[in-house]
Amino acid sequence: MSETSTGSKKQEFQATERIEAPQGGPGRGPMGGGMVGQKAMDFGPSAKRLVALMRPDRGKAVAVVLLGVVSVLLMSIAPRILGHATDLVFNGFIGSKFPAGTPDSALPAAVQGMDVVPGEGVDFDAVARVLLIVLALYAAASLLAWLQGFILNTVVQNTIRQMRSDVEDKINRLPLNYFDRSPRGELLSRVTNDIDNVSQTLQQTMSQLLTSVMTVLAVLAMMVWISPLLALVALVTVPLSLIVTAQIMKRSQGQFVAQWRRTGRLNAQIEEAYSGHALVKVFGRQAEVERTFAEENDELFKVSFGAQFVSGLIMPSMMFIGNLNYVLVAVVGGLRVANGSLSLGEVQAFIQYSRQFTQPLTTVASMTNLLQSGVASAERVFELLDADEELEDAPALATPAVRRGEVAFEHVSFRYDEDRPLITDLSLVARPGETVAIVGPTGAGKTTLVNLVMRFYDVDAGRITLDGVDVAGMPRSTLRGQIGMVLQDTWLFEGTIRDNIAYGRPDATEEEILEAARATFVDRFVHSLPDGYDTVIDEEGSNLSAGERQLVTIARAFLTDPALLILDEATSSVDTRTELLLQHAMAALRTDRTSFVIAHRLSTIRDADLILVMEDGAIVEQGTHESLLVADGAYARLYNAQFRAPADEAAVGA
């Protein structure tokens, strides 16, 4: 593995900056994975923030509310009118039992308060007219509800699209140290699983929640209109419903947060085991990987089961309370009909309203688990969106008119961790056209040095200049546009070989791409592939050898025509003959360019204009290959360890 962030820095981040999740320990896999856990936000603020994301579609949101109001009003009026049809049928049936012309005084006391006409039966024409009106109301309400759902779906999908866009933009603004301490699987889980869960939650709950709230208000108004006493009876169970729901939600919300954090942890373990599948096989760690997966899977099962079970108690609890409400309304309503205070149709309508009143509460309760799960996922997305970003570029300073590639470190100090200095008061100058080789033991700070030039990290003290301009005052895009970098760890994108070479310069012509390929000997192996430069490779580059992938990345850097070239063990994956050819090609490329070459194989940097020997973040020696050998210091020890020891062993063997 390359020293992308140096070995000591990696250890520090893993040891000090990973925040353990509250359940079950660190969650490390056999390959060192962990997860970043942060304190979950409260349900209320997170839900409000989620709803606030819909603000750009406020016009459509208003239309959704208006359509919902009209739909609910129509649905609420229909039972009252339907109760009139019941009265027509009942009064007609009772009237048919008495002879025509019977005086009201001769009718039973319970009948005298009704609109009964002795001798007349049921007026089916009137009943039909009432039923048609009710049918029209229900049809109109359903049409408006469908239109409301259609518009709301548009709002939700626009919101999720914007959330994904915000996350993508955020990832591009995050500093490198965020990715150093965040397992890839955990980050991918937030970007994919959690956002998908938020989408499903909004899709399934927003319309029903909005309709339910408006239904409760409209139905309550109708119940009070029919009978304030029965309305009071129906409201008796509401506080009980709220108390039960609040208590269950309080217990289940934390479990939903744990569920999605455990999901991210499991994804991180799976991702690292899959990415390192060959390594797992080589070291025979399959059993340990399977055991770790089983442990994480069991923990996810436990928290998921707990979250779903506890939140699932809301629905049966609300149904029980709703049935109590129904019994109370039926008993009191029957007594009111018996004493003539209410008609049968009014009681029937009221019972319908009581069902419509408790049904939205039950619906809301049944969606609580979905809502809590969605808000828990939203919290995790918001944690990513709220992470500290890379410092903004300062106002751009004047860029040099002529690119020379002179790099100067002036009393530079840097540390990854506050308690462990890495580079202290380092000064050096790389002249235009010089090749500066950086050598030293692992963790000495070699890659850190070039990372500071690239502004992957900013210095703590001092400054770094490129052609006399402080890099801290240059926009990162401008700075990095003048630098070509080739790392030991190759990374190719899914696409053709041509696309991968042109990644650094999308506007490059075909001839320029071919010229870069020939200069870096990519052209030698491309013609042996079935589709040549149009050969499609995946992001792992599995259909190319390690050396061929390295050549493609070098060609990519050649094509950018940089003022400053950084090679971090760039030839470590190629054979000796190809390495020799590449050295000649890079020697031509380095003409009139400053080059930083990080190397462990000292044979590759003998011709460097300046060799820097680093130990513990400091330059302990500098000079040419010959002068450093004569000095018989740290460089000589490194050189002798590579070349003389094998020679001595060969002599002893002979």
TORSE-438127 format. One line per 3 residues: their letters; for each residue y, x, z of C-alpha. Coordinates in pm, 1 decimal. Each point is the difference from the previous one (the first is absolute). Example, Ala and Ser with C-alpha at 12.3 -4.5 7.8 and 13.67 -1.06 7.14 Angstrom:
! residues 2
as> -450.0 1230.0 780.0; 344.0 137.0 -66.0 $
! end
This chain:
! residues 654
mse> 0.0 0.0 0.0; 350.0 126.3 -77.1; 269.3 53.9 252.9 $
tst> 206.8 -291.9 -121.3; 147.1 -36.9 343.1; -166.1 303.7 165.2 $
gsk> -300.3 -11.6 225.5; 197.0 18.6 323.1; 227.0 -284.3 -105.0 $
kqe> -300.2 -219.0 -82.6; -150.7 61.5 339.2; 326.9 -79.4 171.9 $
fqa> 45.1 -330.1 -176.2; -356.7 -106.1 65.1; 25.1 96.8 363.9 $
ter> 347.5 -117.6 89.9; 132.1 -254.9 -246.0; -285.5 -245.3 -46.7 $
iea> 51.1 -293.1 229.4; -324.7 -137.2 123.5; -76.3 -368.6 -42.5 $
pqg> -48.5 -191.5 325.8; -360.2 -95.5 -59.6; -292.2 231.0 17.5 $
gpg> 134.6 349.4 -32.0; 125.7 208.1 -284.3; -224.5 -124.9 -275.0 $
rgp> -68.6 334.6 -157.0; -261.2 32.3 -267.7; -218.1 300.1 -62.3 $
mgg> 265.4 149.9 -223.2; 290.2 -23.6 241.6; 157.2 -334.1 -94.4 $
gmv> 205.3 -201.8 243.2; 248.4 -281.5 -15.3; 361.2 -51.7 75.8 $
gqk> 43.8 -278.1 249.9; 335.5 -135.1 106.7; 98.9 -261.9 249.8 $
amd> -20.3 -343.8 -157.7; 312.3 -208.6 -24.6; 24.6 -346.8 155.6 $
fgp> -121.0 -297.4 -199.2; 340.7 -171.9 -12.1; 214.8 283.8 -138.6 $
sak> -269.6 95.1 -250.0; -35.0 -358.2 -123.4; 380.4 -31.9 -34.5 $
rlv> 19.0 324.0 -194.3; -278.8 -117.0 -228.0; 180.3 -326.1 -72.4 $
alm> 326.2 191.7 -55.5; -163.2 177.8 -292.5; 23.3 -328.8 -191.9 $
rpd> 379.8 9.2 11.8; 43.0 97.2 -369.8; -169.4 -330.3 -92.2 $
rgk> 209.8 -206.4 237.0; 87.6 -249.4 -276.1; -365.4 -70.0 -67.1 $
ava> -61.8 -10.5 373.4; 265.0 -270.5 37.5; -166.7 -195.1 -280.9 $
vvl> -332.8 32.5 182.3; 155.3 -140.4 317.6; 165.9 -290.9 -181.2 $
lgv> -318.2 -88.1 -187.2; -191.2 20.6 325.2; 247.1 -227.4 178.8 $
vsv> -15.0 -266.5 -270.2; -379.7 22.8 -23.3; -42.1 -31.4 375.4 $
llm> 243.9 -292.5 19.0; -194.3 -188.2 -266.4; -326.7 73.9 179.1 $
sia> 154.7 -113.2 328.3; 138.1 -328.2 -135.8; -328.7 -99.5 -164.1 $
pri> -193.6 -85.7 322.9; 284.5 -223.7 117.7; -11.4 -195.4 -326.6 $
lgh> -380.3 -2.5 7.2; 23.1 -155.5 346.0; 192.2 -287.7 -160.8 $
atd> -297.5 -57.6 -233.6; -225.6 -17.5 306.5; 232.0 -258.6 155.5 $
lvf> -10.4 -208.1 -322.0; -379.7 0.6 0.4; -33.4 -64.8 373.1 $
ngf> 271.1 -270.8 13.3; -145.4 -171.0 -308.3; -346.4 7.8 154.3 $
igs> 127.8 -148.6 327.7; 212.1 -262.5 -184.2; -302.6 -119.9 -193.5 $
kfp> -167.1 -92.1 330.8; 263.9 -263.3 85.9; 80.5 -323.9 -187.7 $
agt> 316.3 -6.9 -204.7; 299.6 -134.2 191.3; -126.0 109.4 342.8 $
pds> 311.4 48.8 218.7; 57.4 342.6 156.3; -33.5 -150.4 348.1 $
alp> -357.3 -96.9 -82.2; -92.2 355.2 -98.3; -149.4 241.9 254.6 $
aav> 255.5 208.8 187.2; -128.9 323.4 -160.8; 48.6 -149.9 -346.5 $
qgm> 345.5 -146.7 59.2; 165.1 344.6 -25.5; -160.2 63.7 -337.3 $
dvv> 126.7 -93.9 -343.9; -275.6 -259.3 -45.9; 33.7 -303.7 -229.6 $
pge> -267.9 -259.6 93.8; -210.3 -112.4 -294.9; 92.4 297.4 -221.2 $
gvd> -252.6 271.6 -72.6; 50.3 360.1 -102.5; 271.0 59.0 -261.3 $
fda> -192.0 247.0 -212.3; 286.3 39.8 -247.6; 226.4 120.8 278.5 $
var> -275.5 227.5 129.7; -48.9 143.8 -350.6; 373.1 68.5 -35.1 $
vll> 3.1 181.0 334.5; -306.0 205.6 -93.4; 154.6 96.9 -333.4 $
ivl> 312.4 118.3 181.5; -213.9 205.1 238.4; -197.2 143.8 -292.1 $
aly> 323.3 99.4 -175.9; 128.5 163.7 319.1; -319.1 201.8 45.2 $
aaa> -3.9 102.9 -367.9; 364.5 111.7 10.7; -57.6 188.4 327.5 $
sll> -302.2 178.3 -147.6; 190.2 97.2 -314.8; 288.8 139.8 204.5 $
awl> -246.4 185.9 226.1; -162.6 157.0 -306.5; 337.9 106.5 -134.7 $
qgf> 90.5 137.1 341.2; -321.4 206.2 7.9; 63.4 132.9 -350.5 $
iln> 351.0 120.9 85.1; -113.0 138.5 335.0; -276.5 194.8 -173.0 $
tvv> 264.4 158.8 -222.2; 205.8 94.1 306.3; -299.9 148.5 180.8 $
qnt> -117.3 204.6 -298.1; 352.5 130.1 -62.0; 16.3 101.3 366.4 $
irq> -332.2 182.9 -12.6; 96.5 170.5 -325.3; 319.7 122.4 162.4 $
mrs> -191.9 112.3 309.4; -235.8 205.9 -215.1; 299.0 145.9 -183.0 $
dve> 170.2 84.3 331.9; -315.6 170.6 124.5; -32.6 202.2 -320.7 $
dki> 364.9 107.1 20.8; -42.9 80.1 369.1; -299.9 224.0 -64.8 $
nrl> 207.4 199.6 -247.0; 271.3 45.0 265.4; -228.9 106.2 283.0 $
pln> -2.9 366.1 102.6; -306.1 214.1 -51.5; -76.5 15.2 373.5 $
yfd> -65.5 -376.0 3.7; -292.7 49.9 -235.6; -113.5 303.7 196.9 $
rsp> -66.5 -217.6 303.0; -107.0 -322.7 -174.8; -358.0 -29.1 -126.1 $
rge> -9.7 -110.4 -360.7; -231.3 -294.7 66.2; 229.4 -133.1 273.9 $
lls> 301.4 15.6 -229.9; -189.7 -163.9 -285.7; -112.5 -276.9 235.6 $
rvt> 361.3 -82.6 81.2; 101.1 2.7 -365.3; -292.6 -209.5 -124.0 $
ndi> -191.3 -193.9 267.5; 295.4 -83.3 221.2; 230.0 -109.0 -281.6 $
dnv> -277.6 -213.1 -150.3; -54.4 -160.1 339.6; 372.4 -75.2 32.4 $
sqt> -8.8 -158.7 -346.1; -295.0 -222.5 88.3; 158.7 -99.0 329.0 $
lqq> 329.8 -101.1 -156.8; -179.8 -180.5 -279.5; -219.9 -201.6 232.6 $
tms> 237.8 -68.3 286.2; 360.6 -24.6 -120.5; -30.4 -332.5 -182.1 $
qll> -213.6 -158.0 270.1; 219.3 125.7 281.5; 315.1 -130.8 -167.2 $
tsv> -158.9 -336.0 -76.4; -149.1 -26.0 346.4; 329.8 57.9 179.7 $
mtv> 183.2 -253.3 -215.3; -286.7 -248.1 37.8; 15.2 23.9 379.0 $
lav> 373.6 -72.0 -0.5; -21.8 -287.6 -250.3; -300.8 -161.4 166.2 $
lam> 160.3 31.1 342.6; 306.4 -184.4 -127.8; -217.8 -278.8 -143.9 $
mvw> -197.5 -32.1 323.4; 318.0 -34.3 203.8; 121.2 -265.4 -246.6 $
isp> -318.4 -204.1 39.4; -44.0 35.1 375.4; 180.4 242.7 231.5 $
lla> -262.5 -65.1 267.8; -292.9 94.7 -224.9; 198.4 298.5 -127.2 $
lva> 38.9 118.4 358.3; -374.4 -42.5 53.5; -71.9 204.2 -314.0 $
lvt> 234.3 276.4 113.8; -175.3 39.9 334.8; -262.0 228.6 -155.9 $
vpl> 247.4 220.5 -190.9; 89.6 232.8 292.8; -369.9 40.3 71.8 $
sli> -59.6 93.8 -364.8; 279.1 256.3 6.3; -122.2 157.3 322.8 $
vta> -357.5 29.5 -124.3; 108.6 144.7 -336.6; 240.2 250.0 156.7 $
qim> -261.6 129.0 242.9; -262.9 45.7 -268.9; 246.0 167.8 -239.3 $
krs> 109.2 236.0 275.4; -357.4 115.5 49.6; -93.3 25.2 -367.8 $
qgq> 307.1 170.8 -150.1; -83.3 341.0 143.9; -355.2 -32.2 -128.9 $
fva> 122.9 -72.9 -351.9; 217.7 312.9 13.5; -303.3 197.0 116.2 $
qwr> -209.2 -154.1 -277.9; 223.7 128.2 -277.5; 47.3 338.5 163.4 $
rtg> -375.8 30.4 25.9; -21.7 -99.1 -366.9; 235.8 283.8 -89.8 $
rln> -198.5 241.8 214.9; -328.0 -101.9 -163.5; 155.8 37.7 -346.0 $
aqi> 119.6 348.6 94.3; -350.7 97.1 110.5; -154.6 -139.6 -318.8 $
eea> 259.3 168.6 -221.9; -43.9 343.1 157.0; -380.8 -26.4 -7.3 $
ysg> 11.2 -104.7 -366.2; 251.2 267.3 -100.7; -206.9 264.6 177.8 $
hal> -334.4 -142.3 -109.5; -122.2 330.2 -144.6; 100.7 184.3 316.9 $
vkv> -183.0 -254.2 214.0; -312.9 53.0 -208.4; 26.2 378.1 10.0 $
fgr> 20.5 14.3 378.9; -249.9 -278.8 56.2; 244.4 -219.2 191.4 $
qae> -112.4 -331.6 -150.5; -142.7 -119.7 330.5; 323.2 77.2 183.6 $
ver> 208.2 -172.0 -267.7; -222.5 -305.3 19.1; 18.6 1.9 379.1 $
tfa> 379.9 27.1 -4.5; 19.5 -280.2 -254.5; -231.5 -217.0 210.5 $
een> 214.0 60.8 309.9; 324.8 -83.0 -181.0; -160.5 -300.4 -168.7 $
del> -126.7 -129.0 335.5; 344.7 41.0 155.4; 155.5 -188.6 -290.6 $
fkv> -261.7 -272.4 42.3; 81.2 -33.4 369.9; 376.9 -29.1 -38.7 $
sfg> -32.5 -224.9 -307.2; -245.3 -227.7 176.7; 222.7 -14.4 306.5 $
aqf> 310.4 -77.4 -204.6; -167.7 -273.7 -204.0; -182.5 -149.5 297.8 $
vsg> 305.1 -21.0 225.6; 227.4 -134.7 -272.1; -277.8 -236.1 -107.7 $
lim> 24.0 -172.8 337.2; 333.2 -151.0 -104.4; -144.0 -244.0 -252.9 $
psm> -257.4 -172.1 225.9; 250.1 -1.2 287.3; 258.5 -175.1 -214.8 $
mfi> -258.8 -246.9 -128.9; -93.5 -90.7 356.1; 362.9 -48.2 99.1 $
gnl> 58.5 -203.7 -317.3; -289.9 -230.9 85.6; 145.4 -51.9 347.4 $
nyv> 325.1 -95.3 -166.1; -181.9 -244.0 -228.6; -173.3 -170.7 294.5 $
lva> 325.6 -38.9 192.4; 183.1 -147.5 -301.2; -286.4 -239.1 -80.2 $
vvg> -20.4 -131.0 356.8; 374.6 -42.6 51.9; 44.5 -136.9 -353.6 $
glr> -275.1 -258.5 54.3; 170.0 -118.8 315.8; 331.7 -32.2 -184.9 $
van> -163.8 -208.5 -274.6; -164.6 -223.2 262.3; 332.6 -82.8 164.9 $
gsl> 172.7 -52.1 -337.2; 235.3 299.4 26.5; -134.5 154.3 -319.1 $
slg> -174.4 -128.2 -308.6; -341.6 122.1 -103.1; 149.6 165.5 -307.9 $
evq> 249.8 189.7 215.9; -277.2 127.8 224.6; -206.6 93.8 -302.6 $
afi> 297.5 187.3 -146.3; 63.0 168.2 334.4; -361.7 116.9 24.5 $
qys> 35.5 148.4 -346.7; 318.9 169.3 109.9; -167.3 133.6 313.0 $
rqf> -267.5 153.3 -220.8; 268.2 137.6 -231.6; 178.4 133.4 306.9 $
tqp> -299.4 184.6 145.2; -142.8 109.8 -334.5; 288.6 241.7 -79.5 $
ltt> -30.0 146.3 348.1; -372.8 46.3 -57.1; 67.4 148.1 -342.3 $
vas> 246.5 247.6 143.9; -250.2 87.3 270.4; -276.9 53.2 -255.1 $
mtn> 224.7 235.0 -196.9; 99.5 200.2 304.7; -276.4 254.0 -51.4 $
llq> 106.4 49.2 -362.0; 362.7 25.4 104.5; -72.6 251.4 274.0 $
sgv> -217.3 206.7 -231.9; 269.8 -1.3 -268.0; 277.9 94.2 242.1 $
asa> -218.1 278.5 143.0; -38.9 137.6 -353.9; 373.0 -42.6 -59.4 $
erv> 67.2 206.3 312.8; -203.6 283.9 -143.6; 188.8 -18.8 -330.5 $
fel> 331.4 -8.3 187.8; -105.6 308.3 198.5; -39.8 179.5 -332.2 $
lda> 332.5 -132.2 -130.2; 174.3 105.6 323.8; -141.8 353.9 3.6 $
dee> 256.3 279.9 0.6; 93.6 94.8 -353.6; 79.9 328.0 -161.7 $
led> 360.9 93.2 67.3; 228.3 -116.6 -275.7; 139.0 254.1 -239.6 $
apa> 340.3 130.4 94.7; 283.6 -41.9 -249.6; -99.2 219.6 -293.0 $
lat> 154.4 343.6 -8.7; 91.2 168.5 -324.0; -314.6 114.5 -175.4 $
pav> 0.5 346.2 -160.4; 100.9 -1.2 -362.8; -266.1 258.7 -89.9 $
rrg> -353.7 -13.8 132.2; -96.8 341.2 133.5; -264.2 -86.5 260.2 $
eva> 134.7 216.4 283.6; -131.9 -122.7 334.5; 144.1 118.3 332.4 $
feh> -119.2 -75.7 353.5; 281.5 53.6 248.1; -108.1 11.9 365.8 $
vsf> -241.2 -289.6 -49.0; -183.1 -152.1 296.7; -251.6 -282.7 -14.9 $
ryd> -263.9 -167.0 212.8; -233.6 -293.8 -55.1; -14.7 -72.3 369.9 $
edr> 287.1 38.2 244.8; -209.1 209.3 236.9; -145.6 240.7 -256.1 $
pli> 237.5 206.5 -215.9; -151.8 106.0 -331.5; 275.9 182.8 -193.5 $
tdl> 280.9 168.6 191.7; 310.4 166.5 -146.5; -156.5 82.9 -338.1 $
slv> 215.6 153.2 -272.0; -97.0 114.2 -350.8; 128.9 -4.8 -355.7 $
arp> -208.2 -60.5 -312.4; 190.0 139.6 -299.9; 5.8 -178.4 -334.7 $
get> -311.1 78.2 -200.9; -181.5 156.0 295.4; -353.7 -88.5 96.1 $
vai> -22.5 -31.6 377.0; -350.4 -3.7 142.2; -59.8 -137.7 347.0 $
vgp> -314.0 108.6 183.2; -128.0 -25.9 351.9; -265.8 -162.0 213.4 $
tga> -59.4 -373.3 3.9; 268.7 -180.5 198.6; 256.5 275.2 -38.2 $
gkt> 251.4 -233.7 -166.1; -39.7 96.5 -367.1; -15.0 -352.8 -141.6 $
tlv> 259.5 -113.2 250.8; 240.8 245.7 -157.6; -26.6 -158.4 -345.1 $
nlv> -6.3 -350.5 147.8; 342.4 75.1 144.7; 122.6 110.3 -342.6 $
mrf> -126.4 -329.9 -144.8; 163.4 -189.8 291.1; -327.7 -162.5 93.0 $
ydv> 137.2 87.1 341.6; 354.8 91.2 102.4; 78.6 316.1 192.6 $
dag> 95.8 -20.8 367.6; 252.6 282.0 -26.0; 144.4 226.8 -265.9 $
rit> -3.3 -91.4 -366.8; -179.4 54.2 -329.1; 199.0 42.5 -319.7 $
ldg> -97.0 -29.3 -365.9; 239.8 190.3 -222.8; 248.3 4.8 287.1 $
vdv> -11.7 -375.0 67.3; -141.8 -126.4 329.3; -311.0 -203.5 -86.7 $
agm> 85.4 -237.3 287.2; 305.4 -102.7 -200.3; -193.8 -64.8 -319.0 $
prs> -166.1 -333.2 -79.3; -373.7 45.9 41.8; -66.4 -124.1 -352.1 $
tlr> 240.8 258.2 -144.1; -148.4 279.2 209.9; -360.5 -81.3 -77.2 $
gqi> 82.4 -47.7 -366.9; 71.3 374.4 -15.0; -323.7 100.7 170.1 $
gmv> -354.7 7.1 -134.4; -275.8 -3.2 260.8; -375.0 47.1 -33.3 $
lqd> -215.0 -54.8 305.4; -350.0 115.4 79.8; -108.0 -363.4 43.6 $
twl> 17.6 -148.8 -347.7; 101.0 -361.6 -46.3; -41.3 -180.6 -326.7 $
feg> 96.2 -357.9 -72.5; -215.2 -252.7 -177.6; 85.7 32.4 -366.7 $
tir> -44.2 237.1 -291.9; 26.3 377.4 18.9; 314.4 -26.4 -212.3 $
dni> 156.5 -241.3 252.9; -83.7 230.6 289.5; 157.1 301.8 -165.6 $
ayg> 312.1 -201.6 -87.8; 31.7 -144.7 352.2; 282.3 238.9 88.5 $
rpd> 185.2 -66.9 -326.5; -76.4 -346.2 -139.7; 244.5 60.1 -287.3 $
ate> -179.3 313.7 -119.4; -96.5 11.1 -366.0; -357.7 36.9 -121.0 $
eei> 69.3 356.1 -111.3; 141.3 94.5 341.2; -307.2 -142.1 172.2 $
lea> -231.6 191.7 -231.2; 201.8 317.9 50.1; -34.5 -26.6 377.7 $
ara> -371.5 -70.9 -37.4; -51.0 306.5 -220.9; 200.3 222.5 234.7 $
tfv> -216.7 -98.4 294.7; -330.6 -0.1 -192.7; -51.2 -372.7 43.5 $
drf> -32.4 -16.9 -376.6; -314.3 214.8 19.2; -211.6 -261.1 182.7 $
vhs> 169.4 -321.2 -118.1; -154.3 24.8 -345.5; -347.4 -6.9 155.1 $
lpd> 71.5 -343.8 148.1; -96.9 -309.9 -201.4; 356.1 -133.3 -36.3 $
gyd> 198.3 321.9 29.5; 340.9 -53.4 158.2; -67.3 -374.8 6.2 $
tvi> -293.9 46.0 236.9; 53.7 -236.8 293.1; -52.1 148.8 345.3 $
dee> 0.1 -181.0 330.8; 220.1 93.1 293.9; -274.0 225.0 139.0 $
gsn> -43.4 175.1 -336.4; -376.1 -29.4 40.3; -65.8 65.0 -371.0 $
lsa> 175.7 339.4 17.6; -100.6 308.3 192.0; 212.4 127.5 286.8 $
ger> 134.5 281.7 -216.2; 82.9 -234.5 -287.5; 189.7 -229.5 234.1 $
qlv> 194.1 301.0 125.7; 91.7 98.7 -353.7; 135.0 -348.7 -71.4 $
tia> 224.5 15.1 308.5; 127.9 342.9 -104.6; 74.8 -133.4 -348.5 $
raf> 190.9 -284.1 163.1; 221.9 250.8 183.2; 45.6 209.9 -317.5 $
ltd> 126.5 -302.0 -189.2; 281.5 -68.1 247.5; 162.6 336.0 -88.4 $
pal> 115.8 57.0 361.6; 260.7 245.6 124.7; -218.2 69.5 303.3 $
lil> -379.4 14.8 -7.6; -219.6 -43.7 309.4; -370.6 78.8 -23.1 $
dea> -204.6 -75.6 310.1; -342.2 156.6 -62.6; 33.1 -142.9 -351.4 $
tss> -283.8 204.5 -149.1; -250.2 -38.2 283.1; -224.1 -238.3 -196.8 $
vdt> -28.5 189.8 -326.1; -241.2 272.9 -101.7; 100.3 365.0 -5.0 $
rte> 45.0 21.4 -378.8; 211.4 -315.7 -15.9; 199.3 122.4 299.3 $
lll> 80.7 319.3 -185.2; 115.0 -195.6 -304.4; 206.2 -231.1 220.3 $
qha> 167.1 296.8 164.0; 119.8 115.0 -342.6; 119.8 -352.3 -82.8 $
maa> 178.2 -35.9 332.6; 155.5 342.1 -40.0; 159.6 -126.8 -319.9 $
lrt> 102.3 -322.2 170.1; 154.5 185.5 294.4; 237.0 186.3 -228.7 $
drt> 356.2 -82.6 105.9; -139.6 -222.9 274.1; -42.5 56.1 368.4 $
sfv> -356.8 -53.9 111.9; -155.3 -44.1 343.2; -371.6 72.9 -2.0 $
iah> -212.0 -79.0 305.1; -327.0 185.5 -23.7; -298.2 96.0 209.6 $
rls> -162.4 204.0 -276.6; 227.3 301.8 7.1; -121.3 120.3 -338.8 $
tir> 207.2 -274.4 -160.5; 334.5 121.6 135.9; -10.6 377.0 -52.2 $
dad> 273.4 -22.2 -264.7; 234.2 -211.7 213.2; 356.6 128.2 27.8 $
lil> 3.7 -75.1 371.5; -283.5 -68.8 242.1; 77.0 -174.3 329.5 $
vme> -254.1 30.4 279.1; 28.9 -285.5 251.6; -145.6 -34.3 346.1 $
dga> 85.0 -280.8 243.0; 288.4 -126.9 -212.4; 171.9 338.7 -30.7 $
ive> 14.7 258.7 -277.9; -156.1 309.6 148.4; -2.6 208.3 -319.2 $
qgt> 148.6 -8.9 -344.8; -14.6 226.1 -302.7; -204.6 71.4 -308.7 $
hes> -377.5 29.5 -8.1; 7.4 380.0 -5.9; 267.1 38.8 269.1 $
llv> -177.6 -235.3 236.0; -329.5 184.3 -41.4; 176.7 325.8 78.2 $
adg> 156.3 -158.8 310.9; -354.2 -69.8 124.0; 106.4 -313.6 189.9 $
aya> -98.0 -367.1 -3.6; -25.9 -17.1 -379.8; -219.4 306.9 -14.1 $
rly> -231.4 -153.5 258.2; -27.0 -321.4 -202.9; -61.9 195.5 -320.1 $
naq> -260.7 226.2 153.4; -176.3 -299.0 154.5; -40.0 -151.0 -348.1 $
fra> -91.7 302.6 -207.1; -118.0 294.0 206.0; -230.9 -191.1 234.0 $
pad> -211.7 -140.6 -288.5; -7.3 345.8 -157.2; -115.4 158.3 325.6 $
eaa> -270.5 -262.8 38.6; -118.1 65.6 -353.3; -15.9 372.9 70.8 $
vga> -198.5 -56.6 318.1; -240.0 -227.3 -187.6; -52.5 263.0 -263.6 $
! end
